Amino acid sequence: MKCISVYTKDFSLFSDIYEQIMEAPPAENEEIVLEGVTVSGAGDVPDQYIERMRQKPECVVMKEKERGVTILQHGEVFEICLPAVQLV
């Protein structure tokens, strides 16, 4: 799975820029700034990463069913996890 890190704890701001991120995600190790928020291509994470994060009480797990995207929120970061088929 490809992971994109979004460095904000503001859910409303994250929601505002989410579609922009999905339309033009940063490449691996690339950082972009959208509306003052740093967005980083964090590379690949193993599938079991989501399961490990799901066990942590401080982590919120959200799912976008249409695209198969999983969003993790913990601390001051959102992580958008994209399935491999999303990378076409």
C-alpha positions in Angstrom: 0.0 0.0 0.0 1.1 3.5 -0.8 1.0 5.9 2.2 0.6 9.7 2.1 1.1 11.7 5.3 -0.8 14.9 5.9 0.6 16.9 8.8 -2.4 18.5 10.5 -4.7 17.6 13.4 -7.5 19.7 12.0 -10.1 17.3 10.5 -12.0 20.1 8.7 -8.8 21.3 7.0 -7.9 17.8 6.0 -11.4 17.3 4.5 -11.0 20.5 2.5 -7.8 19.4 0.9 -8.4 15.6 0.6 -9.7 15.6 -3.0 -6.8 17.8 -4.1 -4.4 15.2 -2.6 -6.2 12.3 -4.2 -6.2 14.1 -7.6 -2.4 14.8 -7.5 -0.7 12.7 -4.8 2.9 13.5 -4.0 5.5 11.1 -5.3 7.5 9.0 -2.8 9.7 11.3 -0.6 8.1 14.4 -2.2 6.6 17.1 0.0 4.0 19.6 -1.2 2.1 22.3 0.7 -1.6 22.7 0.3 -3.4 25.5 2.2 -0.4 25.7 4.6 -0.5 21.9 5.3 2.5 19.7 4.5 1.6 16.6 2.5 4.3 14.0 2.0 4.6 10.8 -0.1 5.7 8.4 2.7 6.2 5.4 0.4 4.9 1.9 0.8 3.7 0.4 4.0 2.9 -3.3 4.6 -0.7 -4.4 4.7 -0.5 -5.4 8.3 0.4 -1.8 9.2 -3.2 -0.8 9.2 -4.1 -3.7 11.5 -1.3 -2.7 13.9 -2.5 0.9 14.0 -6.1 -0.2 14.4 -5.1 -1.8 17.8 -3.9 1.6 19.2 -6.5 3.5 21.2 -5.2 6.9 20.0 -5.7 6.0 16.3 -8.9 6.7 14.4 -9.4 4.5 11.3 -11.7 5.7 8.5 -12.5 3.9 5.2 -13.5 5.3 1.9 -15.2 2.3 0.3 -15.5 3.6 -3.3 -11.7 3.8 -3.8 -10.7 1.3 -1.1 -8.7 4.0 0.7 -8.0 3.7 4.4 -7.3 6.9 6.4 -5.6 6.8 9.8 -5.6 9.8 12.2 -3.2 9.8 15.1 -1.5 12.6 16.9 -1.1 15.5 14.5 -1.0 13.5 11.3 -3.5 11.8 8.9 -2.2 8.9 6.8 -3.9 8.1 3.6 -3.3 4.4 2.6 -4.0 3.6 -1.0 -4.3 0.1 -2.3 -1.8 -1.0 -5.0 -4.4 -1.0 -7.7 -5.0 2.7 -7.1 -1.5 3.5 -8.5 -2.4 2.9 -12.1 
